[in-house]
Amino acid sequence: MLHSDLNLLRALDVLIEERSVGAAARRLRLSQPAMSRTLGRIRRATGDEILVRSGRSMTLTPYARAVRDELHALVARAESVLQPPSMADLPSVERTYTLQCNDALASVLASRLAQVVACEAPKLRLRFLAEPATTSDDLRRGQVDLRVSSDPAESPDLRSTTITHDHLVAAVRTGHPDVDTLGSPDGFAAQRHVLVSRRGRVRDQVDDALEARGLRRTVSLTVPTAALAIRAVAGSDLVVALPGRLLADEVTSHGLTTRPLPVEVPALPAFLVWHQRNTRDPVHGWLRDQVRTLIEEQAAAT
């Protein structure tokens, strides 16, 4: 039976369990002649009769009895591999999912998502990674399952959906001596600034908006993550422009105060990005829904 297909193994499993060609045919929704032909194929493949007549009933051969338990376990395992888990199976699904987002958002998302998973899918494991400094193939290679990013899908085999948009705000430490000047473009531009850039850039869309008014700012510090920027601002008189709603908890917990930007900067999108192979997977779909809901709730709460 080395080269036999799963249907033949499934038929053998049912024949052994039912010990009747007719009962096996009904269970597999086949005609009795078709089931008889299948039994013939099994006999030729195994070199064993499988079922032999004993009076008015059929009985299993020693070979059939010997392989019964192992065969049943094999068929069950094969069917579980070929059939993706349904939502009814969620509490028993054992997988590790790797999510990628900036560290400030991860600090907000991780604990809340872990609580949801503990209640609804307790055997799932979550792993958070920082955003890469440059474009990577992590999603394509399967090293990352889900990414929250300000960039949409960058290739045809990736999928993305927009979760929300968030406007930048100016954040400074509470007690900053020039907090009241941040409401004017000149006062804002006159401050020393922190720039968040994974790639180490020294300007962004805030500089473009200031230059449109004939102004320039001094970027005194460039850091790769929002969390580092928040900590730097909390211990200095620096100013940083950050997404106001998604990072509101982090900003507040570090004792910062915020003001609206005095220049017009387009709202930053937040995208959920994944590889197309996961689009129809029900568990991955459930995880996407949870992440989307938590981010939407965070955005709506501020």
N, C-alpha and C positions, 0 to 999 in steps of 0.2 A: 504493500500500500504506500510505498515511499513517494510515488509520484501522483497519488490520488488526490482529488480536490477535497475541499472542506465539506462540500455537499455529501460526498460519499462517506466521510467520517461521521457527519451528522446522521445520515441514514443508518449507519451501523450502530451508532449510539442508541437511536430510537428502537431499532429492531431488537437489540439486546434488552432494552428496558421493557418493551411491550411483549416480547416473545411471541409475536404474531404479525404475519405479513399484513393482514387486513387492518389490525389496529394501528400499525405503523403507517400504513397508507393514509388512514383517516387523519392521523396526527400531523402528517406532513402535507396533507391536502393533495395527495396523488391518487391516481386510479390504482386498483389492486394489480392489474397487469404491469403498470409502470413500476410499482414497488417490487414486484417479482423480478423484473428485469434488473432493477438496482441490486437486489439480493444476489442475482447471478453475477453481476460485475464484482461485488464484494467477495464472493466465493472464489472467483478467478484471481482476484488480486491477492487474497490471503492464503489461498490453497486450503481453506477450511470451510466446512459446511455451515458454520455459525449456528444455525437452527436445524434440529433434526426432529422427526415426528416420534412421539412417544404416546401411543394410544390415540386419544382424540386431541391431544395438545402437542405443542412444540416445546422442546427443551433445548437449553444452551449446550453447546459443545464445551469440552474443557478449555479450549482456546478462548472462546467467547467469555467464559466465566473469568479467566485469568486476566483479560485485558479490560474488563468492564469498568472498574473504578478509574484506572488510568485514562481510558478513552473518554469517559465522561468529564473528567477534569480538563483534559486537553481540548475538547470541544468547547467547554464553557470558557476557557481562557481565550481561545481563538475568537469566539464570538464577542468577547469583551474588548478585544483589540480592534476588531473590525467595526464595531458599533460604538461611536462616541458616547460618552456619558450624557444622560439627560439631566434636566434640572432636578428631577427626583433623586438623582444619585449624588447631588452636590455635597451633602454632609459626609460622604464616604470617599470623595475624590482626593487622592494624594498626589499633589503636584507642587512644584516650586515655580513661582512666577517672579521674573525680574522686571522691575519698573525703573525707569530713568527719568529724572527731573532735576531741577536745580535744588540745592540743599535747603534753602529757606522754605520752598514749597513742600519738600519732603518732610520737614519737621512738622508741618501742619497736617499733611496728608497721612503720614505713616501711622500715627497712633489711632486716628479715626478709622482708617481702613483696617487696621489690625483688629479693632473692636468688632467691626462688621464681619470680618472673616471668622473670628472666634465664635460668633453666634451662628452663622449660617453655613460656613465651610471650614470647620475646625481643623481639617487635615491639610489644608492649603498652607504653604509657606511663602512668605513674601521676602524679596530681597530688593533693596533700593540701591541704585548706582547714580553717581553724579553725571551730569551732562558732559559729553565729550567736548574737548576744545575745538575739534574740527569735525567735519562730516564723517560719520563712520558707517560701517556695514553691520553693526551689532544686531539690528532688527532682521536683516536679511540672513545673517548667519545663525540666528536663533539664540544669540547670547543675551538679547533683550527682548522681552515679550510685549512691552507697552511703554511708550514714551509720552510725557507731557512736555510740550515745547512751544516756543513762540514761532517755530518754523513748521510749515505743513510738510506732507509727504514729498520727498524729493526725487522719487523714481516711480515708474509705473507699477512695480510690484508691491508698493506700500500703499496703505490706506490711511486717511486722516479725516477727522471731523472737528469742527470748531466747537469748543466748549463755552467760551465766554470771551469778552473783551474787557480790558482793564486800563484805566487811565493812570498815568504817572503822577505822583505827588512828590513834593520836596519834603524830605525828612531830616530833622535835626534833633540834637539832644534837648531835652527839656531844660530851660534856662539858658539856651543859646542867646548871646547878647544881641544878635541881629535878626532874631526871629521875625520881628515886625516888618523888616525890610524885604522879606521874601515875596511879598505880594506884588512887587514891581519888577519888571524885567531888569532894570538897572541894578536894583538891590540884590536880586538873585544872582546876576552875572558877576557881581563884585565878590561873592564868597569863594572860598576854596572848596573844590568839589571832589567827590569820590565817583569814579566811573566803574560800573560793573561790566566786564567783558570777558567771556571765556577765552577769546582769542587774543587778549592783550591789546585791543584797540584803544586809542587815546581820544576818540570822539564818537558821538552817536547822534541820534536824531534831535536831542536837546541842543547840541551845538548848531545843527542846521537851523533850528527855530530861532536861536539867539542871533545867528549871523544874518538871518532875514530881517532883523531889526537893527543891524549894524553893531551888534554886541558880540563880545567874546568872553568866555569864562576861563578860569584857571583850573585844570584838572590836576590836583596835587597827588592823587593816588588812584591807581587802577588795580582792581582785584577781580579774581575769576568768578566769585559767587556773591549772591545777594547777602547771604549770612555773614560773610566777612565784612562786607560794606556796612551792614547794620552795626556790627560790633565796633568797627572803626569810628563810625559817627557817634556812637554812644559814649565814647571816651575822648571826644575832641570837639572842635568847633567846625568840623567839616559838614558839608551838605551832600545828600545823595538823592537822586531821583529814582523812585521805586514804584512798582505796581501797587496802587493804594488799597485795593480790596483783598487781593489774594494773599498779600503779605501783612495784612493789618495786625494779626495776632503777634507775629514776630516783632513788628515795629513797636507795638504797645508793651510787650513783655520786656523789651530792652530800654524802656523809659524814653522813647522818642516821641516827638510831636510832629505833626504833618501840616502842610499848607498846600493848597492847589498850585500847580505850576503857573507862573505868570505868562507863559508863552504857550502857543497851541502846538501840541504834539499828538499825532494820531494814537488812538487807543491801541494797546498791544493785544494781539489775539493769543489765546491759549488753545493749542491743538492737541488732540489725542491721536497718536500715530502708532500703527501696528502693521505687521506683514500680512499680506492677503491670505496666506495659508491658515491664519487664525480667524478669518472673518466668520466662518460658519460654525466654529467650535463653540458649543453652548456655555462652557465654563469660562472661556476667554471673553465671550460676550457678556456674561454676568459680571466679570471683573471690570470690563470697560464701563458698564452701566454704573457700578459702584463708584468708580473713580470720577466719572462725570458728575454723578449726583453730589458727591462730597465737595467737589470744586465749585459746582453751582451754588451749593448751600453756603460755602465760605464767601463767595462773591456777593451773594444776596444779603448776608448778615451784616455787612458794613456799608 
